[in-house]
Amino acid sequence: MFTPPRFVVIDDDLNHLDAIVTTVQSLGSVCARVHYKPEQDVPKELFTAVRAIFIDLQLQDRSASSDFNRHFAEIQRILGNVIQPTGGPYILVVWTDKPERVSELQAYLEKKFFVDKPYTKPIAIVPLSKSDYISIETGEQTAGNLLEDIRTHLSAQPAMNALVQWEAEVLGAATRVLADVTTLAAELDGEASLPTLLKRLAAEAVGNANAADDPRASVQAALLPLLQDHLQNAPDTNGEWGRAFESATEPAPPLSKAQVSLLNTKLHVTKQDEVRLISALAWGAVCGLEADIDWSEFGLADEASFKEQVVAKNLKIEWAKYKDKVKVAQIRIGAACDYAQKTTGPIPYALAALLPVREGDRAHELTPKSTAWISPELDLGGGIVQFFVQPRFVRVRGEGAAAKFKALGRIKEQLLLELVEAVGHHSSRPGIVRFQVKG
């Protein structure tokens, strides 16, 4: 409910601090004020989603203003404390009547600080004079247009400007979704119309059982299509998107194996970690094999047989180079409606070989007659791999047995649906007796 501010002003002069904050807030944005005191650290909680930091160049003792390195070092210390790797882009506005000093500040920070902590580097470091926007003596606002001046500097980075605009559009779309939901709730009868509506939306999205188990994820699943609709159909009123692709390299340079894996993983995989705990029963869960797996249910003697007789025969690969590096896991598949409704009965898991990185930058390829499925390069945390699934090798387990599997991560819906479709298509392929004239 309590969202962090996008604008933060840091100043040692209370009159100037209040005047600048008032100026920013008059533009329609929430702005946090930080009264700088040398003996107190700036509260980092205010900067978790900051997009513009306004800071006075001379926060240290102004009587020692001839030594600007002292001021630079203090700004570096503050940024190092408050800017986190997960914070995202921001612009640094430096108040000064000596813009040449801001170039010196940037050189000071570039020398080592931005190298060691690249996430602290702002989109731009902008020198502005307070006297253009407020009266230094009284703190009253003047005729300067702070909003337009900041937009002018941001326009020099059109791609980043568009990204920041996207964030603002997401916030706006979320507001409209809340309005949609509360309007719909008002149309329902009863005193508990809003919780009733949320429960109905969640149950329709993922089923009653899943909604009860995880209300947050269930409501998210129900509201995301509404959010997407508002985002995709909103007009580009400010025109920031028109220049988003400026300066893009054409033709685009080839991606390395590591870059491909990083992009694919962000799009298609949720990793298991301390924050996101993934159940082995979750749709798309990638799980390790149990130690006592009975390979005879697949008509095989052991795991080595699966690798040699199934995996190797479906790949264009020098098997001897890779066979000792291939690992086998299992992926929870099945129909979306069965998962949503938590249908009782057997749960399907497809055997999946985790193929290690191929030499060079080439992806693993299937043989021409193969009916197997192979994923893009992904990384669940143990290195770059591709998932190989032969649709015939699917097993089913009861909920109690499956719940004991160790989940390594989860394949997201877009890629998972491709796998589910491949398995379903394989088992439903029609075959007929056919005679043909050969000429």
Secondary structure, DSSP 8 states (H G I E B T S, - for coil): -----SEEEEES-HHHHHHHHHHHHTTT--EEEEE--TTS---GGGGTT-SEEEEES--S-GGGTT-HHHHHHHHHHHHHHH--TTS---EEEEE-S-HHHHHHHHHHHHHTHHHH-GGG--S-EEEE-GGGTB-TTT--B-S--HHHHHHHHHTTSHHHHHHHHHHHHHHHHHHHHHHHHHHHHHTS-STTHHHHHHHHHHHHHH-HHHHHH-HHHHHHHHHHHHHHHHHHTS--SS-GGGGTTTT--SS-----HHHHHHHHHHHHEEE--SSS---TTSTTEEEE--TT--GGGGT-SSHHHHIIIIIGGGB-S-HHHHTTT-EEEEEE---HHHHHHT-SS-EEEEEEEEEE--STT----B-TT---EE---EESSSSEEEEEE-TT-EEEE-HHHHTTS-EEEEE-HHHHHHHHHHHHHHHT-----------
